[in-house]
Amino acid sequence: MKSVKISTVQFENRSGDKEYNLGVIEKFAAKAAAEGVDAVAFHECSVTGTLF
């Protein structure tokens, strides 16, 4: 059986700033890939952000 390495990421996103949020996601994903991670999970609304 092959092992799968999974990572989770939570960061303070900027509501409505998709460009910034996607840039942060890209950096975390690249770092995870460099460390041999197979899958990365980000928190809900990490791309668009949301105000409560």
Distance bins in CASP14 RR format, pairs under 12 A and 6 or more apart:
PFRMAT RR
TARGET T0000
AUTHOR 0000-0000-0000
RMODE 2
METHOD distances of the structure
MODEL  1
2 38 0 0 0 0 1 0 0 0 0 0 0
3 36 0 0 0 0 0 1 0 0 0 0 0
3 37 0 0 0 0 0 1 0 0 0 0 0
3 38 0 0 0 0 1 0 0 0 0 0 0
4 36 0 0 0 0 0 1 0 0 0 0 0
4 37 0 0 0 0 1 0 0 0 0 0 0
4 38 1 0 1 0 0 0 0 0 0 0 0
4 39 1 0 0 1 0 0 0 0 0 0 0
4 40 0 0 0 0 0 1 0 0 0 0 0
5 32 0 0 0 0 1 0 0 0 0 0 0
5 33 0 0 0 0 0 1 0 0 0 0 0
5 35 0 0 0 0 1 0 0 0 0 0 0
5 36 1 0 1 0 0 0 0 0 0 0 0
5 37 1 0 1 0 0 0 0 0 0 0 0
5 38 1 0 1 0 0 0 0 0 0 0 0
5 39 1 0 0 1 0 0 0 0 0 0 0
5 40 0 0 0 0 1 0 0 0 0 0 0
6 32 0 0 0 0 1 0 0 0 0 0 0
6 35 0 0 0 0 0 1 0 0 0 0 0
6 36 0 0 0 0 0 1 0 0 0 0 0
6 37 1 0 0 1 0 0 0 0 0 0 0
6 38 1 0 0 1 0 0 0 0 0 0 0
6 39 1 0 1 0 0 0 0 0 0 0 0
6 40 1 0 0 1 0 0 0 0 0 0 0
6 41 1 0 0 1 0 0 0 0 0 0 0
7 28 0 0 0 0 1 0 0 0 0 0 0
7 29 0 0 0 0 1 0 0 0 0 0 0
7 30 0 0 0 0 0 1 0 0 0 0 0
7 31 0 0 0 0 1 0 0 0 0 0 0
7 32 1 0 1 0 0 0 0 0 0 0 0
7 33 0 0 0 0 1 0 0 0 0 0 0
7 34 0 0 0 0 0 1 0 0 0 0 0
7 35 1 0 0 1 0 0 0 0 0 0 0
7 36 0 0 0 0 1 0 0 0 0 0 0
7 37 1 0 1 0 0 0 0 0 0 0 0
7 38 0 0 0 0 1 0 0 0 0 0 0
7 39 1 0 0 1 0 0 0 0 0 0 0
7 40 1 0 1 0 0 0 0 0 0 0 0
7 41 1 0 0 1 0 0 0 0 0 0 0
7 42 0 0 0 0 1 0 0 0 0 0 0
8 28 0 0 0 0 0 1 0 0 0 0 0
8 32 0 0 0 0 1 0 0 0 0 0 0
8 37 0 0 0 0 0 1 0 0 0 0 0
8 39 0 0 0 0 1 0 0 0 0 0 0
8 40 1 0 0 1 0 0 0 0 0 0 0
8 41 1 0 1 0 0 0 0 0 0 0 0
8 42 1 0 0 1 0 0 0 0 0 0 0
8 43 0 0 0 0 1 0 0 0 0 0 0
8 46 0 0 0 0 0 1 0 0 0 0 0
9 21 0 0 0 0 0 1 0 0 0 0 0
9 24 0 0 0 0 1 0 0 0 0 0 0
9 25 1 0 0 1 0 0 0 0 0 0 0
9 26 0 0 0 0 0 1 0 0 0 0 0
9 27 0 0 0 0 1 0 0 0 0 0 0
9 28 1 0 1 0 0 0 0 0 0 0 0
9 29 0 0 0 0 1 0 0 0 0 0 0
9 30 0 0 0 0 0 1 0 0 0 0 0
9 31 0 0 0 0 1 0 0 0 0 0 0
9 32 1 0 0 1 0 0 0 0 0 0 0
9 37 0 0 0 0 0 1 0 0 0 0 0
9 39 0 0 0 0 0 1 0 0 0 0 0
9 40 1 0 0 1 0 0 0 0 0 0 0
9 41 1 0 0 1 0 0 0 0 0 0 0
9 42 1 0 1 0 0 0 0 0 0 0 0
9 43 1 0 0 1 0 0 0 0 0 0 0
9 46 1 0 0 1 0 0 0 0 0 0 0
10 24 0 0 0 0 0 1 0 0 0 0 0
10 25 0 0 0 0 0 1 0 0 0 0 0
10 28 0 0 0 0 1 0 0 0 0 0 0
10 40 0 0 0 0 0 1 0 0 0 0 0
10 41 0 0 0 0 1 0 0 0 0 0 0
10 42 1 0 0 1 0 0 0 0 0 0 0
10 43 1 0 1 0 0 0 0 0 0 0 0
10 44 0 0 0 0 0 1 0 0 0 0 0
10 45 0 0 0 0 0 1 0 0 0 0 0
10 46 0 0 0 0 1 0 0 0 0 0 0
11 20 0 0 0 0 0 1 0 0 0 0 0
11 21 0 0 0 0 1 0 0 0 0 0 0
11 22 0 0 0 0 0 1 0 0 0 0 0
11 23 0 0 0 0 0 1 0 0 0 0 0
11 24 1 0 1 0 0 0 0 0 0 0 0
11 25 0 0 0 0 1 0 0 0 0 0 0
11 26 0 0 0 0 0 1 0 0 0 0 0
11 27 0 0 0 0 1 0 0 0 0 0 0
11 28 1 0 0 1 0 0 0 0 0 0 0
11 29 0 0 0 0 0 1 0 0 0 0 0
11 40 0 0 0 0 0 1 0 0 0 0 0
11 42 0 0 0 0 1 0 0 0 0 0 0
11 43 1 0 0 1 0 0 0 0 0 0 0
11 45 0 0 0 0 0 1 0 0 0 0 0
11 46 1 0 0 1 0 0 0 0 0 0 0
11 47 0 0 0 0 0 1 0 0 0 0 0
11 49 0 0 0 0 0 1 0 0 0 0 0
12 20 0 0 0 0 0 1 0 0 0 0 0
12 21 0 0 0 0 1 0 0 0 0 0 0
12 24 0 0 0 0 1 0 0 0 0 0 0
12 43 0 0 0 0 0 1 0 0 0 0 0
12 45 0 0 0 0 0 1 0 0 0 0 0
12 46 0 0 0 0 0 1 0 0 0 0 0
12 49 0 0 0 0 0 1 0 0 0 0 0
13 19 0 0 0 0 0 1 0 0 0 0 0
13 20 1 0 0 1 0 0 0 0 0 0 0
13 21 1 0 1 0 0 0 0 0 0 0 0
13 22 0 0 0 0 1 0 0 0 0 0 0
13 23 0 0 0 0 0 1 0 0 0 0 0
13 24 1 0 0 1 0 0 0 0 0 0 0
13 25 0 0 0 0 1 0 0 0 0 0 0
13 28 0 0 0 0 0 1 0 0 0 0 0
13 42 0 0 0 0 1 0 0 0 0 0 0
13 43 0 0 0 0 1 0 0 0 0 0 0
13 44 0 0 0 0 0 1 0 0 0 0 0
13 45 1 0 0 1 0 0 0 0 0 0 0
13 46 1 0 1 0 0 0 0 0 0 0 0
13 47 1 0 0 1 0 0 0 0 0 0 0
13 48 0 0 0 0 1 0 0 0 0 0 0
13 49 1 0 1 0 0 0 0 0 0 0 0
13 50 0 0 0 0 1 0 0 0 0 0 0
13 51 0 0 0 0 0 1 0 0 0 0 0
14 20 1 0 1 0 0 0 0 0 0 0 0
14 21 1 0 0 1 0 0 0 0 0 0 0
14 22 0 0 0 0 0 1 0 0 0 0 0
14 23 0 0 0 0 0 1 0 0 0 0 0
14 24 0 0 0 0 1 0 0 0 0 0 0
14 45 0 0 0 0 0 1 0 0 0 0 0
14 46 0 0 0 0 0 1 0 0 0 0 0
14 47 0 0 0 0 0 1 0 0 0 0 0
14 48 0 0 0 0 1 0 0 0 0 0 0
14 49 1 0 0 1 0 0 0 0 0 0 0
14 50 0 0 0 0 0 1 0 0 0 0 0
14 51 0 0 0 0 0 1 0 0 0 0 0
15 21 0 0 0 0 1 0 0 0 0 0 0
15 45 0 0 0 0 1 0 0 0 0 0 0
15 46 0 0 0 0 0 1 0 0 0 0 0
15 47 0 0 0 0 0 1 0 0 0 0 0
15 48 1 0 0 1 0 0 0 0 0 0 0
15 49 1 0 1 0 0 0 0 0 0 0 0
15 50 1 0 0 1 0 0 0 0 0 0 0
15 51 1 0 1 0 0 0 0 0 0 0 0
15 52 0 0 0 0 1 0 0 0 0 0 0
16 22 0 0 0 0 0 1 0 0 0 0 0
16 45 0 0 0 0 1 0 0 0 0 0 0
16 46 0 0 0 0 0 1 0 0 0 0 0
16 47 0 0 0 0 1 0 0 0 0 0 0
16 48 1 0 1 0 0 0 0 0 0 0 0
16 49 1 0 1 0 0 0 0 0 0 0 0
16 50 0 0 0 0 1 0 0 0 0 0 0
16 51 0 0 0 0 1 0 0 0 0 0 0
17 23 0 0 0 0 1 0 0 0 0 0 0
17 24 0 0 0 0 1 0 0 0 0 0 0
17 46 0 0 0 0 0 1 0 0 0 0 0
17 47 0 0 0 0 1 0 0 0 0 0 0
17 48 0 0 0 0 1 0 0 0 0 0 0
17 49 1 0 0 1 0 0 0 0 0 0 0
17 50 0 0 0 0 0 1 0 0 0 0 0
18 24 0 0 0 0 0 1 0 0 0 0 0
18 25 0 0 0 0 0 1 0 0 0 0 0
18 26 0 0 0 0 0 1 0 0 0 0 0
18 45 0 0 0 0 0 1 0 0 0 0 0
18 46 0 0 0 0 0 1 0 0 0 0 0
18 47 1 0 1 0 0 0 0 0 0 0 0
18 48 1 0 0 1 0 0 0 0 0 0 0
18 49 0 0 0 0 1 0 0 0 0 0 0
19 25 0 0 0 0 0 1 0 0 0 0 0
19 26 0 0 0 0 0 1 0 0 0 0 0
19 47 0 0 0 0 0 1 0 0 0 0 0
19 48 0 0 0 0 0 1 0 0 0 0 0
20 26 0 0 0 0 0 1 0 0 0 0 0
20 27 0 0 0 0 0 1 0 0 0 0 0
20 46 0 0 0 0 0 1 0 0 0 0 0
20 47 0 0 0 0 0 1 0 0 0 0 0
20 48 0 0 0 0 0 1 0 0 0 0 0
20 49 0 0 0 0 0 1 0 0 0 0 0
21 27 0 0 0 0 0 1 0 0 0 0 0
21 28 0 0 0 0 0 1 0 0 0 0 0
21 42 0 0 0 0 1 0 0 0 0 0 0
21 43 0 0 0 0 0 1 0 0 0 0 0
21 45 0 0 0 0 1 0 0 0 0 0 0
21 46 1 0 0 1 0 0 0 0 0 0 0
21 47 1 0 1 0 0 0 0 0 0 0 0
21 48 1 0 0 1 0 0 0 0 0 0 0
21 49 1 0 0 1 0 0 0 0 0 0 0
21 50 0 0 0 0 0 1 0 0 0 0 0
22 28 0 0 0 0 0 1 0 0 0 0 0
22 29 0 0 0 0 0 1 0 0 0 0 0
22 42 0 0 0 0 0 1 0 0 0 0 0
22 46 0 0 0 0 1 0 0 0 0 0 0
22 47 1 0 0 1 0 0 0 0 0 0 0
22 48 0 0 0 0 1 0 0 0 0 0 0
22 49 0 0 0 0 0 1 0 0 0 0 0
23 29 0 0 0 0 1 0 0 0 0 0 0
23 30 0 0 0 0 1 0 0 0 0 0 0
23 42 0 0 0 0 0 1 0 0 0 0 0
23 46 0 0 0 0 0 1 0 0 0 0 0
23 47 0 0 0 0 1 0 0 0 0 0 0
24 30 0 0 0 0 0 1 0 0 0 0 0
24 31 0 0 0 0 0 1 0 0 0 0 0
24 42 0 0 0 0 1 0 0 0 0 0 0
24 43 0 0 0 0 0 1 0 0 0 0 0
24 46 0 0 0 0 1 0 0 0 0 0 0
24 47 0 0 0 0 1 0 0 0 0 0 0
24 49 0 0 0 0 0 1 0 0 0 0 0
25 31 0 0 0 0 0 1 0 0 0 0 0
25 32 0 0 0 0 0 1 0 0 0 0 0
25 40 0 0 0 0 1 0 0 0 0 0 0
25 41 0 0 0 0 0 1 0 0 0 0 0
25 42 1 0 0 1 0 0 0 0 0 0 0
25 43 0 0 0 0 0 1 0 0 0 0 0
25 45 0 0 0 0 0 1 0 0 0 0 0
25 46 1 0 0 1 0 0 0 0 0 0 0
25 47 1 0 0 1 0 0 0 0 0 0 0
25 48 0 0 0 0 0 1 0 0 0 0 0
25 49 0 0 0 0 0 1 0 0 0 0 0
26 32 0 0 0 0 0 1 0 0 0 0 0
26 33 0 0 0 0 0 1 0 0 0 0 0
26 40 0 0 0 0 0 1 0 0 0 0 0
26 42 0 0 0 0 0 1 0 0 0 0 0
26 46 0 0 0 0 0 1 0 0 0 0 0
26 47 0 0 0 0 0 1 0 0 0 0 0
27 33 0 0 0 0 0 1 0 0 0 0 0
27 34 0 0 0 0 0 1 0 0 0 0 0
27 40 0 0 0 0 0 1 0 0 0 0 0
27 42 0 0 0 0 0 1 0 0 0 0 0
28 34 0 0 0 0 0 1 0 0 0 0 0
28 35 0 0 0 0 0 1 0 0 0 0 0
28 37 0 0 0 0 1 0 0 0 0 0 0
28 40 1 0 0 1 0 0 0 0 0 0 0
28 41 0 0 0 0 0 1 0 0 0 0 0
28 42 1 0 0 1 0 0 0 0 0 0 0
28 43 0 0 0 0 0 1 0 0 0 0 0
28 46 0 0 0 0 1 0 0 0 0 0 0
29 35 0 0 0 0 0 1 0 0 0 0 0
29 36 0 0 0 0 0 1 0 0 0 0 0
29 37 0 0 0 0 1 0 0 0 0 0 0
29 38 0 0 0 0 0 1 0 0 0 0 0
29 39 0 0 0 0 0 1 0 0 0 0 0
29 40 1 0 1 0 0 0 0 0 0 0 0
29 41 0 0 0 0 0 1 0 0 0 0 0
29 42 0 0 0 0 1 0 0 0 0 0 0
29 46 0 0 0 0 0 1 0 0 0 0 0
30 36 0 0 0 0 0 1 0 0 0 0 0
30 37 0 0 0 0 0 1 0 0 0 0 0
30 40 0 0 0 0 1 0 0 0 0 0 0
31 37 0 0 0 0 1 0 0 0 0 0 0
31 40 0 0 0 0 1 0 0 0 0 0 0
32 38 0 0 0 0 1 0 0 0 0 0 0
32 39 0 0 0 0 1 0 0 0 0 0 0
32 40 1 0 1 0 0 0 0 0 0 0 0
32 41 0 0 0 0 0 1 0 0 0 0 0
32 42 0 0 0 0 0 1 0 0 0 0 0
33 39 0 0 0 0 0 1 0 0 0 0 0
33 40 0 0 0 0 1 0 0 0 0 0 0
34 40 0 0 0 0 0 1 0 0 0 0 0
40 46 0 0 0 0 0 1 0 0 0 0 0
42 48 0 0 0 0 0 1 0 0 0 0 0
42 49 0 0 0 0 0 1 0 0 0 0 0
43 49 0 0 0 0 1 0 0 0 0 0 0
43 50 0 0 0 0 0 1 0 0 0 0 0
44 50 0 0 0 0 1 0 0 0 0 0 0
45 51 0 0 0 0 1 0 0 0 0 0 0
45 52 0 0 0 0 1 0 0 0 0 0 0
END
